[in-house]
Amino acid sequence: MTGNLVHGGAVISCPHGGRAVAAAAAAGTSVRVDGLPVVTAADLFTVSGCPHSVGGRPQPCTSVRWTPAGGGDEVRIDGVPVLLDTSAAMCFSAGLVPQGPPVVAPVHQGVSSR
């Protein structure tokens, strides 16, 4: 498992430039990096501002779904895998059409606390 923890302050966008944010940015977790909550696979991400269109019809990204590495060696918070900047993910339209992977801006390494 390699990569940096994704936290509530991470800059994530869809492949078309829309901004993705955790709907509840790990509200229930007490695990934080630089004072910001660590994001887990249980967090829901919504996308806003996506300009994507197909054939002149708007088909913006509206959500991001993450797929943790699995295999049992991932870091977990309360039994749920944390997200890394290298975790597999896909952006989807409102009709659940795959639109491409999100872009995670480089996340600096911080000190975790609990």
Salt bridges, closest charged atoms under 4 A:
ASP34 OD2 - HIS108 NE2 2.42
GLU74 OE2 - ARG76 NH2 2.34
ASP78 OD1 - ARG114 NH2 3.70
